[in-house]
Amino acid sequence: MMAFNASAERLLYEPALDTPPGLHRHMSTQSPEQAGVYVCSVLVAVVPGTLLCLRLYTKLRILRRSDWTDYLTVIAYLMLIAMLAMGRFCLSAGGGAHQWNITLEQFHRVVFWAWVNEILYSPVISIIKAVILLQYIRLFAPNRSVDPLLFFASWTLIALIILWNFACFWVSIFACSPVEKFWNTLITDGKCLNFSLNILLTCLFNIITDVLILILPSRAVWRLRIPLKKKFAIVSLFGIGLIACIANAMVILYVSRQDGSTADISYNVAWMGLWAYAEIGLGIIVICTLSLPKFIEVKGKKVRIFLSGITRPFSSRSGGSWDKLQRSKTSDFESMAPHVDETTHPKTIGSASVFRLDTLSSCDGQDEVPKAYKAPV
């Protein structure tokens, strides 16, 4: 820790920013906007966590096999939970509150926890995108002869994502020299990189890779011998990841508000973190939803019985319309699940073998690649 003189120490207990004209100061680390951040943070933890449990159940109890993409997804989710915990510390220190309503000491803690979150962000987002691409390779190009374009493009994209985020990881840690200067404004010596520029470039890189990740499997899906409606459904499933582009755009918006001596950093940093959590959560959702059709195919009847028991009081009041709606939705979802096991019966289009999406095989490359068959005409 750095040593400061008495006058500098007194600054720690003064407001971190001058009050803008026309506004009044209310010294507090709490603000009404924090309630929205808390609610969204809970959703970011619960929704991906639920889908991850369904994926693990499908892989371990139904398919009775797992691979290292499952382990990587669990690691990514645990890292997301760690980031949410760091975000909780940030909010407790005053994140989400306007900077003129908190002390300089509290502001330092807000920036510190935001810095820790930024360090965790790079490895977790690289894991998620790599797992998505590995699943594409396993499903559509288990070897390079099946779909050379998707095979080499996916591996190239994985390498670029890992290298970029590896560099961003170290840039985040050593953005300032000394390191403490990043969050401690009382340190006058040393120097810092333009961290806002680093975040901006990272967001732009993420937007580009998100678009490429959507485009890569679209060609393979379009070659499947399935109804057009199902093709659109599968592409839409992959397209969930494009919502992450909106998350990155929102981060860019809040980063643009960080520059200048009057920037309300403590307020903006909370929303930047929330959109980063949303991006990670959406990535986990994309990974896990690929196994849902197989789960619905095997457990669809039990799910219908369970939903029927829950909705029976409502259906008795509405003449059964709600129950019919639930059965209709479940039936539509089941129709998306192919009834042929992809591990033994891949679809053959021309000379290319394309695997079905109802199961997820391992991506470790150790399993024997199933032989393609010619569907009877």
C-alpha positions as a LaTeX table, in Angstrom:
\begin{tabular}{lrrr}
\hline
Residue & $x$ (\AA) & $y$ (\AA) & $z$ (\AA) \\
\hline
Met1 & 0.00 & 0.00 & 0.00 \\
Met2 & 1.17 & 3.51 & $-0.75$ \\
Ala3 & 1.77 & 6.07 & 1.98 \\
Phe4 & 0.08 & 9.47 & 1.80 \\
Asn5 & 0.33 & 12.67 & 3.77 \\
Ala6 & $-2.40$ & 13.80 & 6.13 \\
Ser7 & $-4.08$ & 16.13 & 3.64 \\
Ala8 & $-4.31$ & 13.34 & 1.08 \\
Glu9 & $-5.75$ & 10.99 & 3.70 \\
Arg10 & $-8.51$ & 13.49 & 4.46 \\
Leu11 & $-9.56$ & 13.38 & 0.81 \\
Leu12 & $-10.57$ & 9.75 & 1.26 \\
Tyr13 & $-13.55$ & 10.83 & 3.37 \\
Glu14 & $-14.72$ & 13.59 & 1.06 \\
Pro15 & $-17.10$ & 13.16 & $-1.91$ \\
Ala16 & $-15.46$ & 11.47 & $-4.88$ \\
Leu17 & $-16.92$ & 13.99 & $-7.35$ \\
Asp18 & $-18.35$ & 17.49 & $-7.30$ \\
Thr19 & $-22.12$ & 17.63 & $-7.42$ \\
Pro20 & $-23.42$ & 18.65 & $-10.87$ \\
Pro21 & $-25.33$ & 21.96 & $-11.02$ \\
Gly22 & $-28.98$ & 21.60 & $-10.07$ \\
Leu23 & $-28.53$ & 18.35 & $-8.15$ \\
His24 & $-28.29$ & 17.72 & $-4.40$ \\
Arg25 & $-25.86$ & 15.43 & $-2.66$ \\
His26 & $-27.14$ & 12.49 & $-0.59$ \\
Met27 & $-24.14$ & 10.65 & 0.80 \\
Ser28 & $-24.97$ & 6.94 & 0.52 \\
Thr29 & $-23.67$ & 3.83 & $-1.20$ \\
Gln30 & $-27.27$ & 2.84 & $-2.01$ \\
Ser31 & $-29.38$ & 3.99 & $-4.94$ \\
Pro32 & $-32.77$ & 2.98 & $-6.40$ \\
Glu33 & $-31.10$ & 1.83 & $-9.63$ \\
Gln34 & $-29.22$ & $-0.90$ & $-7.76$ \\
Ala35 & $-32.45$ & $-2.89$ & $-7.35$ \\
Gly36 & $-32.60$ & $-3.45$ & $-11.11$ \\
Val37 & $-28.98$ & $-4.59$ & $-11.15$ \\
Tyr38 & $-29.67$ & $-7.10$ & $-8.36$ \\
Val39 & $-32.73$ & $-8.55$ & $-10.09$ \\
Cys40 & $-30.95$ & $-8.92$ & $-13.44$ \\
Ser41 & $-27.92$ & $-10.47$ & $-11.72$ \\
Val42 & $-30.14$ & $-13.14$ & $-10.15$ \\
Leu43 & $-31.67$ & $-13.94$ & $-13.54$ \\
Val44 & $-28.20$ & $-14.18$ & $-15.10$ \\
Ala45 & $-27.29$ & $-16.77$ & $-12.48$ \\
Val46 & $-30.55$ & $-18.77$ & $-12.38$ \\
Val47 & $-31.45$ & $-19.16$ & $-16.08$ \\
Pro48 & $-28.03$ & $-20.39$ & $-17.32$ \\
Gly49 & $-27.64$ & $-22.46$ & $-14.16$ \\
Thr50 & $-30.95$ & $-24.24$ & $-14.75$ \\
Leu51 & $-30.10$ & $-25.00$ & $-18.37$ \\
Leu52 & $-26.64$ & $-26.21$ & $-17.33$ \\
Cys53 & $-28.25$ & $-28.68$ & $-14.91$ \\
Leu54 & $-30.49$ & $-29.96$ & $-17.72$ \\
Arg55 & $-27.47$ & $-30.34$ & $-19.99$ \\
Leu56 & $-25.52$ & $-32.27$ & $-17.36$ \\
Tyr57 & $-28.54$ & $-34.49$ & $-16.63$ \\
Thr58 & $-28.94$ & $-35.22$ & $-20.34$ \\
Lys59 & $-25.27$ & $-36.02$ & $-20.82$ \\
Leu60 & $-24.73$ & $-38.04$ & $-17.62$ \\
Arg61 & $-28.08$ & $-39.80$ & $-17.10$ \\
Ile62 & $-29.61$ & $-40.08$ & $-20.58$ \\
Leu63 & $-26.63$ & $-40.31$ & $-22.95$ \\
Arg64 & $-24.36$ & $-41.60$ & $-20.15$ \\
Arg65 & $-21.26$ & $-39.89$ & $-21.45$ \\
Ser66 & $-19.55$ & $-36.58$ & $-20.96$ \\
Asp67 & $-16.66$ & $-34.76$ & $-22.53$ \\
Trp68 & $-14.40$ & $-31.89$ & $-21.69$ \\
Thr69 & $-16.79$ & $-29.31$ & $-23.14$ \\
Asp70 & $-19.09$ & $-30.18$ & $-20.22$ \\
Tyr71 & $-16.30$ & $-29.56$ & $-17.74$ \\
Leu72 & $-15.33$ & $-26.31$ & $-19.43$ \\
Thr73 & $-18.95$ & $-25.14$ & $-19.33$ \\
Val74 & $-19.13$ & $-25.86$ & $-15.60$ \\
Ile75 & $-15.90$ & $-23.92$ & $-15.08$ \\
Ala76 & $-17.27$ & $-21.00$ & $-17.10$ \\
Tyr77 & $-20.46$ & $-20.97$ & $-15.03$ \\
Leu78 & $-18.53$ & $-21.05$ & $-11.75$ \\
Met79 & $-16.43$ & $-18.14$ & $-12.99$ \\
Leu80 & $-19.65$ & $-16.28$ & $-13.82$ \\
Ile81 & $-20.83$ & $-16.85$ & $-10.25$ \\
Ala82 & $-17.48$ & $-15.50$ & $-9.02$ \\
Met83 & $-17.93$ & $-12.41$ & $-11.20$ \\
Leu84 & $-21.43$ & $-11.91$ & $-9.80$ \\
Ala85 & $-19.97$ & $-12.13$ & $-6.29$ \\
Met86 & $-17.38$ & $-9.49$ & $-7.19$ \\
Gly87 & $-20.22$ & $-7.40$ & $-8.59$ \\
Arg88 & $-22.03$ & $-7.72$ & $-5.27$ \\
Phe89 & $-18.98$ & $-6.36$ & $-3.46$ \\
Cys90 & $-18.82$ & $-3.55$ & $-6.00$ \\
Leu91 & $-22.45$ & $-2.59$ & $-5.37$ \\
Ser92 & $-21.94$ & $-2.72$ & $-1.60$ \\
Ala93 & $-19.05$ & $-0.28$ & $-1.94$ \\
Gly94 & $-21.19$ & 2.15 & $-3.95$ \\
Gly95 & $-21.35$ & 0.79 & $-7.48$ \\
Gly96 & $-24.53$ & 1.97 & $-9.17$ \\
Ala97 & $-24.64$ & 5.04 & $-6.93$ \\
His98 & $-23.74$ & 8.42 & $-8.35$ \\
Gln99 & $-20.12$ & 9.28 & $-7.69$ \\
Trp100 & $-20.90$ & 12.58 & $-5.90$ \\
Asn101 & $-22.87$ & 10.60 & $-3.29$ \\
Ile102 & $-19.98$ & 8.37 & $-2.19$ \\
Thr103 & $-16.61$ & 9.09 & $-0.61$ \\
Leu104 & $-13.31$ & 8.76 & $-2.42$ \\
Glu105 & $-12.45$ & 5.72 & $-0.31$ \\
Gln106 & $-15.67$ & 4.02 & $-1.38$ \\
Phe107 & $-15.00$ & 4.97 & $-4.98$ \\
His108 & $-11.60$ & 3.29 & $-4.80$ \\
Arg109 & $-13.25$ & 0.05 & $-3.68$ \\
Val110 & $-15.82$ & 0.28 & $-6.48$ \\
Val111 & $-13.09$ & 0.57 & $-9.09$ \\
Phe112 & $-11.04$ & $-2.19$ & $-7.45$ \\
Trp113 & $-13.86$ & $-4.76$ & $-7.68$ \\
Ala114 & $-14.62$ & $-3.66$ & $-11.24$ \\
Trp115 & $-10.95$ & $-4.24$ & $-12.06$ \\
Val116 & $-11.10$ & $-7.77$ & $-10.60$ \\
Asn117 & $-14.19$ & $-8.48$ & $-12.71$ \\
Glu118 & $-12.44$ & $-7.27$ & $-15.84$ \\
Ile119 & $-9.59$ & $-9.69$ & $-15.17$ \\
Leu120 & $-12.03$ & $-12.62$ & $-14.85$ \\
Tyr121 & $-13.96$ & $-11.63$ & $-17.96$ \\
Ser122 & $-11.26$ & $-12.50$ & $-20.50$ \\
Pro123 & $-10.76$ & $-16.19$ & $-19.58$ \\
Val124 & $-14.46$ & $-16.93$ & $-19.09$ \\
Ile125 & $-15.58$ & $-15.44$ & $-22.42$ \\
Ser126 & $-12.81$ & $-17.26$ & $-24.27$ \\
Ile127 & $-13.89$ & $-20.57$ & $-22.69$ \\
Ile128 & $-17.53$ & $-20.05$ & $-23.67$ \\
Lys129 & $-16.83$ & $-19.15$ & $-27.30$ \\
Ala130 & $-14.34$ & $-21.99$ & $-27.65$ \\
Val131 & $-16.90$ & $-24.50$ & $-26.33$ \\
Ile132 & $-19.55$ & $-23.25$ & $-28.78$ \\
Leu133 & $-17.14$ & $-23.67$ & $-31.68$ \\
Leu134 & $-16.00$ & $-27.09$ & $-30.48$ \\
Gln135 & $-19.61$ & $-28.22$ & $-30.48$ \\
Tyr136 & $-20.02$ & $-26.96$ & $-34.03$ \\
Ile137 & $-16.97$ & $-28.97$ & $-35.06$ \\
Arg138 & $-18.28$ & $-32.13$ & $-33.40$ \\
Leu139 & $-21.78$ & $-31.77$ & $-34.85$ \\
Phe140 & $-21.00$ & $-30.66$ & $-38.39$ \\
Ala141 & $-17.32$ & $-31.39$ & $-39.07$ \\
Pro142 & $-15.98$ & $-34.23$ & $-36.89$ \\
Asn143 & $-13.10$ & $-34.42$ & $-39.34$ \\
Arg144 & $-11.88$ & $-32.00$ & $-41.94$ \\
Ser145 & $-13.10$ & $-34.11$ & $-44.88$ \\
Val146 & $-16.76$ & $-33.65$ & $-43.85$ \\
Asp147 & $-16.82$ & $-29.85$ & $-44.01$ \\
Pro148 & $-13.32$ & $-28.40$ & $-44.50$ \\
Leu149 & $-14.50$ & $-24.79$ & $-44.43$ \\
Leu150 & $-16.27$ & $-25.08$ & $-41.10$ \\
Phe151 & $-13.50$ & $-27.26$ & $-39.65$ \\
Phe152 & $-10.60$ & $-24.91$ & $-40.40$ \\
Ala153 & $-12.59$ & $-21.71$ & $-39.83$ \\
Ser154 & $-13.73$ & $-22.89$ & $-36.40$ \\
Trp155 & $-10.25$ & $-23.87$ & $-35.26$ \\
Thr156 & $-8.83$ & $-20.59$ & $-36.59$ \\
Leu157 & $-11.48$ & $-18.64$ & $-34.73$ \\
Ile158 & $-10.79$ & $-20.56$ & $-31.52$ \\
Ala159 & $-7.09$ & $-19.71$ & $-31.79$ \\
Leu160 & $-7.81$ & $-16.02$ & $-32.42$ \\
Ile161 & $-10.24$ & $-15.80$ & $-29.50$ \\
Ile162 & $-7.83$ & $-17.46$ & $-27.07$ \\
Leu163 & $-4.87$ & $-15.33$ & $-28.16$ \\
Trp164 & $-6.86$ & $-12.09$ & $-28.01$ \\
Asn165 & $-8.29$ & $-12.77$ & $-24.56$ \\
Phe166 & $-4.93$ & $-14.01$ & $-23.28$ \\
Ala167 & $-3.46$ & $-10.63$ & $-24.23$ \\
Cys168 & $-6.43$ & $-8.76$ & $-22.72$ \\
Phe169 & $-6.03$ & $-10.72$ & $-19.48$ \\
Trp170 & $-2.51$ & $-9.44$ & $-18.94$ \\
Val171 & $-3.35$ & $-5.94$ & $-20.15$ \\
Ser172 & $-6.13$ & $-5.82$ & $-17.55$ \\
Ile173 & $-3.78$ & $-6.82$ & $-14.74$ \\
Phe174 & $-0.93$ & $-4.48$ & $-15.66$ \\
Ala175 & $-2.93$ & $-1.60$ & $-17.10$ \\
Cys176 & $-1.22$ & 0.69 & $-14.60$ \\
Ser177 & 2.24 & 0.88 & $-13.11$ \\
Pro178 & 2.13 & 0.59 & $-10.14$ \\
Val179 & $-0.90$ & $-1.72$ & $-10.35$ \\
Glu180 & $-2.65$ & 0.06 & $-7.46$ \\
Lys181 & $-2.79$ & 3.27 & $-9.48$ \\
Phe182 & $-5.66$ & 1.75 & $-11.47$ \\
Trp183 & $-8.11$ & 2.23 & $-8.58$ \\
Asn184 & $-6.27$ & 4.63 & $-6.27$ \\
Thr185 & $-6.54$ & 8.18 & $-7.58$ \\
Leu186 & $-4.25$ & 9.51 & $-4.83$ \\
Ile187 & $-1.22$ & 7.92 & $-6.49$ \\
Thr188 & 0.23 & 10.69 & $-8.65$ \\
Asp189 & 3.37 & 8.98 & $-9.95$ \\
Gly190 & 3.38 & 6.11 & $-12.43$ \\
Lys191 & 1.36 & 5.77 & $-15.61$ \\
Cys192 & $-1.67$ & 3.93 & $-17.01$ \\
Leu193 & $-2.76$ & 2.65 & $-20.38$ \\
Asn194 & $-5.93$ & 3.92 & $-21.98$ \\
Phe195 & $-8.14$ & 1.27 & $-20.42$ \\
Ser196 & $-11.33$ & 2.57 & $-22.02$ \\
Leu197 & $-9.76$ & 2.01 & $-25.43$ \\
Asn198 & $-8.90$ & $-1.56$ & $-24.41$ \\
Ile199 & $-12.53$ & $-2.24$ & $-23.46$ \\
Leu200 & $-13.77$ & $-0.63$ & $-26.68$ \\
Leu201 & $-11.50$ & $-2.80$ & $-28.84$ \\
Thr202 & $-12.52$ & $-5.90$ & $-26.88$ \\
Cys203 & $-16.21$ & $-5.16$ & $-27.46$ \\
Leu204 & $-15.67$ & $-4.67$ & $-31.18$ \\
Phe205 & $-13.70$ & $-7.93$ & $-31.37$ \\
Asn206 & $-16.51$ & $-9.73$ & $-29.52$ \\
Ile207 & $-19.16$ & $-8.37$ & $-31.87$ \\
Ile208 & $-17.22$ & $-9.56$ & $-34.91$ \\
Thr209 & $-16.62$ & $-13.04$ & $-33.45$ \\
Asp210 & $-20.27$ & $-13.34$ & $-32.37$ \\
Val211 & $-21.42$ & $-12.70$ & $-35.93$ \\
Leu212 & $-18.90$ & $-15.20$ & $-37.31$ \\
Ile213 & $-19.99$ & $-17.82$ & $-34.79$ \\
Leu214 & $-23.56$ & $-17.46$ & $-36.06$ \\
Ile215 & $-22.59$ & $-17.60$ & $-39.74$ \\
Leu216 & $-20.33$ & $-20.67$ & $-39.48$ \\
Pro217 & $-22.98$ & $-23.36$ & $-38.77$ \\
Ser218 & $-25.71$ & $-21.76$ & $-40.89$ \\
Arg219 & $-24.36$ & $-23.26$ & $-44.12$ \\
Ala220 & $-24.17$ & $-26.73$ & $-42.56$ \\
Val221 & $-27.67$ & $-26.47$ & $-41.10$ \\
Trp222 & $-29.09$ & $-25.44$ & $-44.46$ \\
Arg223 & $-27.73$ & $-28.65$ & $-46.00$ \\
Leu224 & $-29.59$ & $-30.87$ & $-43.53$ \\
Arg225 & $-32.47$ & $-32.96$ & $-44.89$ \\
Ile226 & $-35.04$ & $-31.56$ & $-42.53$ \\
Pro227 & $-38.09$ & $-29.35$ & $-43.03$ \\
Leu228 & $-37.51$ & $-25.66$ & $-43.62$ \\
Lys229 & $-39.29$ & $-24.79$ & $-40.39$ \\
Lys230 & $-36.78$ & $-26.82$ & $-38.39$ \\
Lys231 & $-33.87$ & $-25.20$ & $-40.21$ \\
Phe232 & $-35.10$ & $-21.78$ & $-39.18$ \\
Ala233 & $-35.61$ & $-23.03$ & $-35.63$ \\
Ile234 & $-32.04$ & $-24.34$ & $-35.38$ \\
Val235 & $-30.53$ & $-21.19$ & $-36.86$ \\
Ser236 & $-32.64$ & $-19.11$ & $-34.47$ \\
Leu237 & $-31.29$ & $-21.20$ & $-31.61$ \\
Phe238 & $-27.75$ & $-20.35$ & $-32.64$ \\
Gly239 & $-28.86$ & $-16.75$ & $-33.15$ \\
Ile240 & $-29.43$ & $-16.32$ & $-29.42$ \\
Gly241 & $-25.76$ & $-15.51$ & $-29.24$ \\
Leu242 & $-26.31$ & $-12.44$ & $-31.39$ \\
Ile243 & $-28.05$ & $-10.83$ & $-28.43$ \\
Ala244 & $-24.55$ & $-10.70$ & $-26.98$ \\
Cys245 & $-23.80$ & $-8.10$ & $-29.65$ \\
Ile246 & $-26.40$ & $-5.87$ & $-27.98$ \\
Ala247 & $-24.64$ & $-6.44$ & $-24.66$ \\
Asn248 & $-21.32$ & $-5.37$ & $-26.14$ \\
Ala249 & $-22.94$ & $-2.32$ & $-27.72$ \\
Met250 & $-24.31$ & $-1.31$ & $-24.32$ \\
Val251 & $-20.86$ & $-1.72$ & $-22.76$ \\
Ile252 & $-19.48$ & 0.58 & $-25.47$ \\
Leu253 & $-22.19$ & 3.12 & $-24.58$ \\
Tyr254 & $-21.24$ & 3.16 & $-20.91$ \\
Val255 & $-17.51$ & 3.20 & $-21.70$ \\
Ser256 & $-18.08$ & 6.34 & $-23.76$ \\
Arg257 & $-19.38$ & 8.02 & $-20.60$ \\
Gln258 & $-16.24$ & 7.22 & $-18.60$ \\
Asp259 & $-13.95$ & 9.91 & $-20.01$ \\
Gly260 & $-13.55$ & 13.37 & $-18.59$ \\
Ser261 & $-13.07$ & 14.85 & $-15.13$ \\
Thr262 & $-16.83$ & 14.88 & $-14.49$ \\
Ala263 & $-17.49$ & 11.26 & $-15.53$ \\
Asp264 & $-19.85$ & 9.40 & $-13.19$ \\
Ile265 & $-17.72$ & 6.26 & $-13.12$ \\
Ser266 & $-19.23$ & 4.60 & $-10.04$ \\
Tyr267 & $-22.69$ & 4.69 & $-11.63$ \\
Asn268 & $-21.67$ & 3.55 & $-15.12$ \\
Val269 & $-19.38$ & 0.75 & $-13.98$ \\
Ala270 & $-22.29$ & $-1.17$ & $-12.40$ \\
Trp271 & $-24.21$ & $-1.24$ & $-15.68$ \\
Met272 & $-21.10$ & $-2.14$ & $-17.65$ \\
Gly273 & $-20.65$ & $-5.14$ & $-15.39$ \\
Leu274 & $-24.30$ & $-6.17$ & $-15.74$ \\
Trp275 & $-24.11$ & $-6.23$ & $-19.54$ \\
Ala276 & $-20.90$ & $-8.24$ & $-19.33$ \\
Tyr277 & $-22.70$ & $-10.79$ & $-17.11$ \\
Ala278 & $-25.55$ & $-10.92$ & $-19.63$ \\
Glu279 & $-23.13$ & $-11.67$ & $-22.47$ \\
Ile280 & $-21.57$ & $-14.54$ & $-20.54$ \\
Gly281 & $-24.96$ & $-15.89$ & $-19.47$ \\
Leu282 & $-26.22$ & $-15.87$ & $-23.06$ \\
Gly283 & $-23.16$ & $-17.81$ & $-24.15$ \\
Ile284 & $-23.87$ & $-20.51$ & $-21.56$ \\
Ile285 & $-27.51$ & $-20.61$ & $-22.69$ \\
Val286 & $-26.44$ & $-21.24$ & $-26.30$ \\
Ile287 & $-24.16$ & $-24.07$ & $-25.17$ \\
Cys288 & $-26.82$ & $-25.76$ & $-23.05$ \\
Thr289 & $-29.86$ & $-25.41$ & $-25.32$ \\
Leu290 & $-28.25$ & $-27.68$ & $-27.92$ \\
Ser291 & $-28.96$ & $-30.62$ & $-25.60$ \\
Leu292 & $-32.59$ & $-29.68$ & $-24.83$ \\
Pro293 & $-34.21$ & $-31.50$ & $-27.81$ \\
Lys294 & $-32.79$ & $-34.84$ & $-26.60$ \\
Phe295 & $-34.00$ & $-34.13$ & $-23.06$ \\
Ile296 & $-37.51$ & $-33.31$ & $-24.32$ \\
Glu297 & $-37.53$ & $-36.39$ & $-26.55$ \\
Val298 & $-36.75$ & $-38.72$ & $-23.64$ \\
Lys299 & $-38.48$ & $-36.90$ & $-20.76$ \\
Gly300 & $-41.24$ & $-35.12$ & $-22.69$ \\
Lys301 & $-44.04$ & $-37.27$ & $-21.25$ \\
Lys302 & $-42.92$ & $-36.71$ & $-17.65$ \\
Val303 & $-42.56$ & $-33.00$ & $-18.31$ \\
Arg304 & $-46.13$ & $-32.87$ & $-19.66$ \\
Ile305 & $-47.45$ & $-34.72$ & $-16.62$ \\
Phe306 & $-45.57$ & $-32.36$ & $-14.31$ \\
Leu307 & $-46.84$ & $-29.26$ & $-16.12$ \\
Ser308 & $-50.35$ & $-30.70$ & $-16.19$ \\
Gly309 & $-50.30$ & $-31.13$ & $-12.42$ \\
Ile310 & $-49.15$ & $-27.56$ & $-11.93$ \\
Thr311 & $-51.63$ & $-26.02$ & $-14.38$ \\
Arg312 & $-54.66$ & $-28.17$ & $-13.47$ \\
Pro313 & $-56.18$ & $-25.52$ & $-11.15$ \\
Phe314 & $-55.91$ & $-22.96$ & $-13.94$ \\
Ser315 & $-57.21$ & $-25.30$ & $-16.66$ \\
Ser316 & $-60.26$ & $-26.15$ & $-14.57$ \\
Arg317 & $-61.16$ & $-22.46$ & $-14.53$ \\
Ser318 & $-60.50$ & $-21.79$ & $-18.18$ \\
Gly319 & $-62.02$ & $-24.90$ & $-19.72$ \\
Gly320 & $-58.64$ & $-26.56$ & $-20.29$ \\
Ser321 & $-57.32$ & $-23.96$ & $-22.71$ \\
Trp322 & $-54.15$ & $-23.42$ & $-20.72$ \\
Asp323 & $-53.45$ & $-27.16$ & $-20.56$ \\
Lys324 & $-53.99$ & $-27.45$ & $-24.30$ \\
Leu325 & $-51.59$ & $-24.57$ & $-24.88$ \\
Gln326 & $-48.92$ & $-26.26$ & $-22.76$ \\
Arg327 & $-49.36$ & $-29.56$ & $-24.65$ \\
Ser328 & $-49.15$ & $-27.74$ & $-27.94$ \\
Lys329 & $-45.93$ & $-25.95$ & $-26.98$ \\
Thr330 & $-44.35$ & $-29.16$ & $-25.69$ \\
Ser331 & $-45.36$ & $-31.03$ & $-28.85$ \\
Asp332 & $-43.82$ & $-28.32$ & $-31.04$ \\
Phe333 & $-40.57$ & $-28.48$ & $-29.09$ \\
Glu334 & $-40.51$ & $-32.28$ & $-29.32$ \\
Ser335 & $-40.92$ & $-32.05$ & $-33.07$ \\
Met336 & $-37.57$ & $-30.27$ & $-33.22$ \\
Ala337 & $-35.86$ & $-33.30$ & $-31.68$ \\
Pro338 & $-34.83$ & $-35.81$ & $-34.35$ \\
His339 & $-35.67$ & $-39.42$ & $-33.53$ \\
Val340 & $-32.47$ & $-40.81$ & $-35.02$ \\
Asp341 & $-29.40$ & $-40.95$ & $-32.81$ \\
Glu342 & $-26.70$ & $-38.75$ & $-34.29$ \\
Thr343 & $-23.93$ & $-40.92$ & $-32.87$ \\
Thr344 & $-24.93$ & $-43.83$ & $-35.07$ \\
His345 & $-26.93$ & $-42.28$ & $-37.92$ \\
Pro346 & $-25.56$ & $-39.03$ & $-39.23$ \\
Lys347 & $-27.38$ & $-37.46$ & $-42.12$ \\
Thr348 & $-25.60$ & $-37.62$ & $-45.44$ \\
Ile349 & $-25.85$ & $-34.80$ & $-47.93$ \\
Gly350 & $-23.88$ & $-35.59$ & $-51.04$ \\
Ser351 & $-20.50$ & $-36.70$ & $-49.77$ \\
Ala352 & $-20.67$ & $-34.76$ & $-46.49$ \\
Ser353 & $-21.77$ & $-36.31$ & $-43.19$ \\
Val354 & $-23.74$ & $-33.88$ & $-41.02$ \\
Phe355 & $-24.65$ & $-34.83$ & $-37.47$ \\
Arg356 & $-28.01$ & $-34.37$ & $-35.83$ \\
Leu357 & $-28.49$ & $-31.86$ & $-33.03$ \\
Asp358 & $-30.41$ & $-34.00$ & $-30.55$ \\
Thr359 & $-27.25$ & $-35.14$ & $-28.78$ \\
Leu360 & $-23.84$ & $-33.69$ & $-28.10$ \\
Ser361 & $-20.91$ & $-36.02$ & $-28.47$ \\
Ser362 & $-17.55$ & $-35.44$ & $-26.93$ \\
Cys363 & $-15.17$ & $-32.95$ & $-28.49$ \\
Asp364 & $-11.99$ & $-34.58$ & $-27.26$ \\
Gly365 & $-11.35$ & $-36.25$ & $-30.58$ \\
Gln366 & $-10.89$ & $-39.67$ & $-28.93$ \\
Asp367 & $-14.27$ & $-41.10$ & $-29.86$ \\
Glu368 & $-14.54$ & $-43.02$ & $-33.07$ \\
Val369 & $-16.14$ & $-40.92$ & $-35.77$ \\
Pro370 & $-19.36$ & $-42.69$ & $-36.84$ \\
Lys371 & $-19.64$ & $-43.83$ & $-40.39$ \\
Ala372 & $-22.03$ & $-42.07$ & $-42.69$ \\
Tyr373 & $-24.86$ & $-43.91$ & $-44.36$ \\
Lys374 & $-26.89$ & $-43.28$ & $-47.44$ \\
Ala375 & $-30.54$ & $-42.60$ & $-46.69$ \\
Pro376 & $-32.90$ & $-44.67$ & $-48.85$ \\
Val377 & $-34.57$ & $-42.71$ & $-51.58$ \\
\hline
\end{tabular}
